[in-house]
Every structure is written in C-alpha cells, then in structure tokens.
Amino acid sequence: MSQVRQSKSDNSLRKEDHDDAEIAQCDKEAWKHGSMERGLNEGSTGSTISRSQEIEDLTKTDNSSQNRLSRSLSDSENESADEVKSSTSSTYSDHPPTLLIRSASSDSSSAMSKSPDEDIHVYANFMKEHDCYSLIPTSSKIVIFDTRLPVKKAFFALVANGLRAAPLWDSDQGQFVGMLTISDFISILQTYYRSPMRRMHELEDHLIETWRKLLLERKLAKPDERPTLSKNIGMVQIGPDASLFEGLEMLVKNKIHRLPIIDPKSGNALYILTHKRILRFLSFCFESPDVKMPSFMKKTLEETRIGTFGKIHTIQPSTPVIAALCLFVENRVSALPIVNENGEVIDIYAKFDAINLAATRSYHNLDVTVQEALSHREGRPEGVTTCFLSNTVEEITKKLVKAEVHRLVVINADKQPIGILSLSDLLSKIVLSPEKLN
C-alpha cells in the first residue's frame, strides 16, 4: 500500500481516484533503505493513480520486471471496478535467505542455552535469532483491498492471484483494518445460501465494509457466542524487526493463519507471514550440520501425539458442497477428509478448494456434490497427503516441507482417518513448547 500512503502524504491523490484493489510493490532492499518502490503503471507520473472501468485480470502474469495485468476480469453484469497494479515476486529459490546459525560449540556469546535443555530448545533459539525481515524475499507482491470494494470482486481477485487472504485498507481511517480471507467467503455462502433458484444478492451487492459491519453487529449482539471463522475483524500485525518466534506466537495465540508484516514507520504492508513460510525457513536449520537435531524429532507420532485425534469430521464424494461448508463454519475446521464406502481416505476437501466456486462462478448452486466441485480443482494430482502413527516427527516435518501442504491426514493400517496434523500443530510443539515432547 506504499502508493496510497505516499500519495496521501503529498496530497496529490484525490479520494475519488483511490484504487479499491492493488498489488503493491514490496522491494526488500528499497524498504531497507527507506524508499519503497511505487510500482505504478508505465506512463504514470508523480503519485496520481488513475481509475478504469474494468478490473484488470490477474491471471496472465509473466516473469519480467515490468509485469502488468492485461486481460479484464468482468462479471455478467459488466460492473465497473478499479484498476489493479502488479509487480514481480521472488521465491526463496531465487533469493535464499541469510541465516544465522550458531552451533552448540560456539563461545559464551552464543544465544544457545548451555543448560541441559539446550537440545530441545534449538529451534526456538533459531527462531528468536532471526527477525521477520529475514523471511521476506528480495522482491514480492502483496494484494491489498480497499474496504469499499465489492465482496464478489475481491474474491475474484483472490482467485486470479491464487491467494487465500489479503489485507484490508480503510481510506477514511488511512490504515489497515483487517484481513479478507477465504473463511469470509465460506461464511458468506453458508449464511446466505438457500437454494439454486434463489440468487445471493448479499454476495453480489455487499461491499467489504458492509460485511465487516455485519460481523461487528453479530459480535456485539452475542459476545459470548462461540466464535466462527470470521471471529476477529480487527488487524493483527507484526513489525519486520520482531523475531520469527514472536510471529509464530502471535499466529498460534490468535488462532490465525496469516500475519501481515507492517512497517511501523511508513505503515506499508511488506509481506504476509504464514505457518508454511515459517516451516520452510526453519527447514534450513534442519539441514545445517552445525545444528544438532533434538531427540524428540526421532520420536514417533504415537509417542508425541502432535495434532488432533479422536472424532475426525469426514465427508463422502456425494456430500453436497453446502453441507461441507457448514461443517467448516460450525466446527471451525480447515479441511475435511473424503472417505469411500469403506471409510478409507481417498481425498480431502479444504477451505481453499471452496474458492473454486468463485473461479467457476458456480456458487449459486451449492447443492452439487463435493466430487463434482473438486473436478475443477487444479494442482495436487496426488490427492491427499497422509502419514502413520509410526512416522517420526522428523519424517512428518520433511513430508510437510516437500509436499508443500498445510496438513497431513493420520491414517491407520486400513487407510481410515484417525487424526489431523496441521502446520500449526507441528510448529507450536517443536518451537513453542518442545518440553511437552520430552
């Protein structure tokens, strides 16, 4: 959102010219030296951001530094929307992070504990020694929505970018006020869907700020009610100088999956911190010869019991999509194993899969089966990723990193689900509370 804040500071951006959605350039080195690159369209001058009558398509991107969006993303009503800008993004493979790894044999200035427990706190110490800035790629992009953007267009933009969430900017307050997530999309569908014959005008007509006001009214009316997916409409954030350990603590404590990294001086959004990115960063520590692997990494899942066990909510291929969405909301789960007539796990339906309803514009008919809905899913040709109680914590960790998934389904010898192990479950144990594994 660097364009918005810088433009507001020099008073050259008119309120009516403010973008409802944008992809802000987040150049790591530029931020480090105090000058965020603006990433405006070619030919634009100063800080003025122009409007257009169509929202640009985010699906056709290239790898050049001048990557721009060309195709239009228009709905059946040809509603107007605001311009969306983009920038290139980089991965760790392109720009490996700089790691600070202290071996157990280092001198007295080392932050590694010399107590008998130093073995089990090695990952916690590693996370404390690296700040959130260490995790940010050299160049990346971040999608930002203005709260005045229609909900439907916001979700279309998430689909086009393959994203699960985006920070929300309130132009009146001049600050970030929260996140729009797939959980909101699911909650809207679950709240307003009635039948294929009845159009969901709320999804078609609501602005993001309208949805947020409804959530606030619900919270005030029933403060003691068990929180649903969109339980927190405020902005939970962290600064780039905070440690990754603090970032993980905030993710786990607030039971959220995405934590925006915000520059406290400029207010710019720099990156989105997630469990997946933290584990990938931590994997460099696993591979270092200078770090002794804690003994609990050799313990089995049966010994450590990391994850959720007991009654696991499952669905069948014939389950209606609306029933699956209700299970997400009512039970606050993020994925549902799909089982066949023998109870064997054959696939998984996750919250992220629900966004395909927006991609295919099939959200008006949620009576279709999960199997039919998943036929439009791209990627994950291997299906569900599973593990056994006999797998060690080390094996589970490597499987999560390699498969790049958010969870493993724990199965028994008959391939029946007996548990779910998420990234949050794993990180909270091996980093935040390793003593519980010893």
N, C-alpha and C positions, 0 to 999 in steps of 0.2 A: 504494500500500500504506500510505497515511498512516493509515487507520483502524487497521490492525494494529499499527503501531509506536506510535502514540499510545495505543492501548488497552493495549498491553503495558506502557507506561511508568507508567500509573496503576493497573496491577494490577486493572482491572475486567473484563478479557476473559479468560474461562476458556478453557483449552486446548481443551476439547471443543466450545466454541462458536465456534472459529475457522473462518472461511469457507475452503473449498477453492478457490473461484474468486471473483474480484470484479472490478468495474470501478471503479477508484479515481478520484475527482475530482481533476483536476490543474488548479487555478486559478492562472494565472500570476501575477497581481497578489497573491493571497494568499500564494503561496510567496515572492514578492519581499519581503513584509513579515514573513515568518517564521511564517505561520499557515496551513497547508494546510487547505482546506475538506474536511470529512469525507465528505459525500455519503451519509449514512445514509438508510434508508427513512423516510418520513414516520411520525411517531408514535413513533420510537425515541428513547430517552433516553440521555444520557451516552455511554459508549463501547461499550456492550454490543451485540454483533452476534448476532442470532438465527439459528437454523438452520431449515431447512424440509425437507420430504421430497421435494421436486421441484426440479430446476434450472430456473430461470426462462428463458423463451425470450427470446433477444436479438435476434430478427429483427424485432419490431414496435417501432420506436422513433419518437419524434416530435421536434420541434424546441423544445419548451418547456423551461424551466429545471428543471422538476420531472419530467423524463423518467424513467420507470420501466419495468421489464420485466414483462409481464403473462402472456403465454402460457407454458405449461410445455413444456419440451423433454424428453420422456420416450422411452425406448427400449422395445423389445419386451418386455424383462424387467421393466419398471417399477422399475428400480433407483433407489435414493434418491441424491440429490446435495445439495450445499449451495447456499445462496442466492447469487445473483449480483446485484450492485448496479451501477447505471449513472449516468452523468452526461452532460451535453451536450458536444458537441465543436464546435470552430470551425475554419474554414479561413482561409487567407491572404486570400481574397477578402473575408471578413468583418472580419478584423483584419490589415491589411497590416503587415509587419514594419518596424521602424525601421531604416533603412540608413545606414551611414556610408560615404560615397563621397568619396574625395579625388581631385581632378583632378591631372593631371601638372603643372599650372601652379601648384600650391599652394606655400606658403612652405617654409622649411627644416625646419619641424617635422613636415612630412608624412612618413608612413611609406613612401611610394612611393620606390623607389630612383631615384637620379639617374644611375645608371650607364647605359652604352649598352644594357644588357639590360633596362631598366625596362619596355620594351614587352612582352616575353614573360612577365614575372612579375606582370602587373597582376592576374590572377585569384587568384594565390597570395596577394598582398598584401591583396586584398579579403577573402579567407577568414581571414587572420590578424588582420584588424581587427575581425572580428565573432565573438563567442563563441556557444556553443551555445544560451545563453539567448535570443539574438536570433531564433533559428529557431522557438522554442516559441510556438504560438498562444496567444492570451489565455486560452482555455479549451479543454480537450481531455479525452479519456478514454483510459485505458490498461487493458487487461485483464491481470490477474495470476492465475497459477495456483499453488495450493499443491502441493507435490510429492506429497501424499497423494491427490490427485485421480486417479480412473481415467483412463487414457490416452484411452479412447474418448470420454468425456465432455468432455475437454479439447479434442479435435479438433472435436467437435460445437459447442463454444463458439466456436472459431476460425471455423468455417463461418458461424455465426449472425451474427458481427460482421464478416465479410468481411476477416479478418486473416490474416497469414502467420506470425506468431510472437507469443509472449507471455513476459514474464519469469517465472521460477520462484522461489517463496518457500519456504524451508525453515523450518518453525515451530520445530523443535528448535534449529537454529543461530541463528534470529532474523535471517536475512539473505537476500538474493537469491543464488542459486547457479548460475544459468544461464538459458538460453532454451529454450523448446519451439517447434520450427518445423515447417513442412510437410516439411522434409527428414527429420525424425524419423518422420513419418507414412509417408513413402515408404520409408524404411529398414526400418520395422517390417513393412510389407506385403511388401517384397522378401525379407525374412528368413524370414517365417513362412508365406507363401502356398504352398500345394501344389496344390490343385485346388478347383473349385467345390463338390465333395462333402465337403470337409474344412473344418470350422469353425476359424477362427483364434482359439483360446482366449486366446492371448497378448494379442491386441488387446482382447479382451473383458474380460479379468481383470486385466491388469497395471496397477499404479499408475505414475505418472510416476517416482517414486523407484526402482521396480523396473527400469524401462527404463534409467535413469541408471546403476544399479549394473551392469547387463549391459554397458553401453558402457565403463565403467571396467575391468571384467574383461577385455574384449577388448583394451583399450589396454595393460593390464599383461601380458597373455599374448603379445601380438605388438607390442611397442613400435616395431619398425622397419617394420611393415606400412604400406603406403600408406594415408593417411587416407581415410575415406569421408565421406559427407555429415555425419554427426554426430561429427566428429573432435574437437571441443572441447566438453567437458561442463562447463567452468568458466564463470565470469561475467566477460566483458569489458565494461567500463563506462567512462563518462566523466562528469566533473562539468559543471555548467552554466556555469562560468566559463572552461572550456577553450575555445580557439579552434576554429572550424569546420575550420580547416586541420588541427589535431591530430585532430579527429574523423574527417576523411577519411583521414588517415594510418593511424589505427587500423583503420578499415574495410578498407582495402586491404592493410595489413600482415598482419592476421589472417584475411584472405580470408572476411570475414563480410559480411552484407547489412544487419544491424540492430544498432545500438549503443545500449543504454539510457542515458539521461541520468539520473544518480542524484545527489540532493542529498547531499553528503558529511556534512552535519551531522545531518540527520534520517534519512537513509537512504531517503527517499521516491523512488519512480520518477516522474520528471516527464514524460518523452517518449521516443520511440524515434527515433533518428537513422538515416536511410537515404540511400542514394545519390540516390534520386528526389527526396527533400525538399531535399537539398543543391543539386542541379542547379536545382530550381525557385527556390530562394532566390538562387542565383547568376545566374539569368536576369534579376533586377532590375539586376544590374551590366551585363549585356549591353545593356540598354535605356537606360542612363544616358548622356546627352550629355556628361557630364564624364569618361567613361572611353573612352580610345582603344582600339579593338579591336586586339589583337595581329595581326601579319601572318600568323601561322600559321593563323588562322581562315579565311583566304581560300584556303588550300591544299586540294587535293583529297584524298580518302581514299586514292587510289592513291599519292600522294606521301607521306602521313603513315603509312599502314598501321596505323591505330588499329584494334584488335580482334584477332580470331583468324581466321587464314586457313589454307588447306590442306585437310586431310581434315575435313569437317564431318559429324558424325553426323546422319543423317536417318532418317525413318520414312515409311511409307506409310499411307493410311487404313485398310488392312486389318491393320496391325500390332497384335498383341494388347497390351493395356494393360500386362500384366506384363512384356513384353519392353521396353516403353518405360521402365518403372520401373527395370529392371535397367540400362539404358543411363545413366539419371540417376546411379545409385549407382556403377557401375563406372568411368564416365568423368568423373565429377564435373562434369557439365554441367547447366545450369538450364533449357534449352529445346531442343527438337528440331524443326527444320523438317519439315513434312509435304510430300512431293512426290508428284506423279502419275506415271503410267507413262512420261511423257516427261522426268521429272526436274525438272519445273517446280514451284516453291514455290507451294502453294495454301493453306497454313495453318501453324500452329505449335502444338505441344503443350508447354506449360511446366509446371514443378513445381506452380505454383499451380492448374493445371487438375486436378491429382490430388486436391485437396481436395474436388472434386465427388463423388468416390467416397464420402466420408463424408456429404456433403449428401444424396445419393440412397440411402445405405446399400447401395451395390452393391459394396462392397469384398470381399465373399465370392466374387465371380466376376470375376476379373481376366483371364479368357480372352476377354472381349469385345473388339471392335476399338476402336482409338482414335477412329475416326469415330463409332461408337455412343456412346462415352463423351463426346465433345465435343458431342453433340446436347443434352446437359443444361447446357451452358455458357451463362451469362448474360453479356451485355455483349460488347464487341469484335465488333460485327456486321461491321466492315470486314475482319476477318481479320488476317492477318499484316502487319506494317509493314516495308517494305523500303527499301533505298537502293542507290545505284550507286557504283562507284569514282570516278566523275566528280563526285559530290557533294562540296561543300566541307565543311570542319569546321563552319563556321557554319550551313550548311543542315542538317547532321546534328543539330547541337545543337538547333536550333529545332524540328526534326521530333520529336525525343525529348520535348521540353517540351510541344509541342502535343498529340501523340498520347498522352502520359502512359503510355508503355510503358517496359519495363525493358531492351529490346534492339531492335536492328534487324538484319534478315537482309540481308546484302550479296548481291546477285544480279548476274548478267551479262546480256547482251542477250537471251539465251534464257530468262531468268527462272529460271536454275538457281542454287542457293546456292553461294557461293564463300567466304563468311565470316560471322562473327557479331560485332557491335559492341554491347557492353553499356555501361550507365551507368558501371560501374566502370572499364572500359577508357578511356572518354572523360575522366572526371574525373581519373584518375591521370595522364593525359598533359597536359591543358591546365592543371591546377592544380599537381600534384606534380612533374612533370618536363617542363615546356614546352620546355626546351632540346633535348630529343630530337626536337622537331618542327621546330626551326630548322635 
